[in-house]
Amino acid sequence: MSKRKSRSRVDSETASKILRSVPVQESFLFFQDIGQYTGEFAQNLGAFYEKISNVPLESLSFHFRRGDFEKWIREILGDAYLADRISRIDRSIQGEKLRTRLKGTVKRRLNQLKIAEEK
């Protein structure tokens, strides 16, 4: 088994931890710029996926450039694998292409985690 493949696999306990809802104060808050809160937040990975599907593109670009998505996913949700996958997305991607790439990356991981959680 390749190293990359083994890192993507998690046991049901770890999957449940990553998929859990965090307290409101640990939510991901979507901003368009410094001090420009969109009013959108996510308390878990499923909600995060839904929000990245709908928040303004300026918000996605703002957080992506800063590495905010990876930081929250790694430090708050505890998913180093997904954080690494997002950090590998080409930093020059913008607009709907960025949204599509983020959604695909998060959706694949969500599916892996849901399957692992059921085992």
Secondary structure as GFF3:
##gff-version 3
##sequence-region A 1 119
A	DSSP	alpha_helix	3	8	.	.	.	ID=ss1
A	DSSP	alpha_helix	12	19	.	.	.	ID=ss2
A	DSSP	three_ten_helix	24	26	.	.	.	ID=ss3
A	DSSP	beta_strand	28	33	.	.	.	ID=ss4
A	DSSP	beta_strand	36	42	.	.	.	ID=ss5
A	DSSP	alpha_helix	45	54	.	.	.	ID=ss6
A	DSSP	alpha_helix	57	66	.	.	.	ID=ss7
A	DSSP	alpha_helix	68	72	.	.	.	ID=ss8
A	DSSP	pi_helix	73	77	.	.	.	ID=ss9
A	DSSP	alpha_helix	80	87	.	.	.	ID=ss10
A	DSSP	alpha_helix	95	118	.	.	.	ID=ss11
###
